[in-house]
Amino acid sequence: ATSAANSATAAANALAAIPQVDASGNMTIPGGLTAAGAINANGGVNIPLAVGAPTDTGAVNRLYAAGMAGVTGLFTLPAYLDTGAITATGTAATTVLIPGQYAQTNVPSGTHSTIVHYFAGPKGQWNYSSFAGFAVPWQLTSAGKLTVGLGRGSKTTRKDLTLDSFSIIPGNNLAYNTGEMLDITFSNVRDTTRNGYVIRVREIYAAETSRSWKVKTTTSFIPATNNEPIPYLVNKVIYQQYAPRSYNAGDYGEAYGSLYLLTGGGTSQNLWKIAAVRGVTTFETGTGFSAIVTDIPGISGGSVNVFVGSAERTNYQPGNVNPVYYALEAIAANAIETEETADFVDINTPIEES
């Protein structure tokens, strides 16, 4: 009986020593916590900081975080805007606001234009590059389209076409390559029922088994009020991919890249993911991109302006990973609504002169 009583007392003491969950589901652990396996905290982890001088751990974490931010900056290279090489069709006029940095092109009322901006900067490559993405300051004050070619292979630029046409297509009579073209179309017409704007992204890429070109069309929706017109509020167009795509990754394979818009205005959300795309290899990609093409159909009620600034080119960090991609994925709102893939059928329709 004495032994049983002692065992019961020991069990009660052991149970009392176990941290208990209160009515709100919280648990206080007075000592440390060691776990042999992974700890999952789906709600996040809060780390309180002491008042005054940070603790050793807090100081190390702060230095580490600040250091990693600096490292990301070191892996970002300038892509200077060649303001002396900007071309524009028709009667559009370009004003260099800051030489080598920032320019404005004005398309007069009732006219249209195709504007090509070129970028230059260090690339540090010999066959293989470390291109992981870009961010281009870009703003358009009415309907229009932005097209950029990525990665390996020649590309052909056409001008003064309708917004449904393709301004950049694969070069050399659609010769196969592993690069791709991204085409972002802004209608500038607000959906008054849903209160926002539909954005279309078309990705032209080549299927590897058939060596034929495909088009993946993605539609996205960004909520906005009358005071937040798209694309007027666009600050930057951003492309990042988390790792180099394999040279032989299948006809489409996993989507390695994402396309984002950084917007301004009064909304609390200002980073939008508008497409998930296949991505490019690092073989012969050079600087990854070297030009952007802006098509402006023009309006009859006034002139339209496009503003473009010097860009940034992202390099992979050790291990061929791109932390910028993961950070953007964590904070961006996913605006994607539909995705559809079809064979590439060229659309090459000139804008009719009024």
Buried (B, 14 or more C-beta within 10 A) or exposed (E): EEEEEEEEEEEEEEEEEEEEEEEEEEEEEEEEEEEEEEEEEEEEEEEEEEEEEBEEEBEEBEEEEEEEEEEBEEBBBBBBBBBEEBBBBBEBEBEBEEEEBBBBBBBBEEBBBBBBBBBBBEBEBEEEBBBBBBBBBBBBBBBBBBBBBBBBBEBBBBBBBBBEBBBBBBBEEBEBBBBBBBBBBBBBEBEEEEEBBBBBBBBBBBBBEEEEBBBBBBBBBBBBEEEBBBBBBBBBBBBBBBBBBBEEBEBBEEBBBBBBBBBEBEBEEBBBBBBBBBBBBBBBBEBBBBBBBBBBBBBEEEBBBBBBBBBBBBBBBEEEBBBBBEEBBEEBBEBBEEBEBEEBEEBEEEBEEE
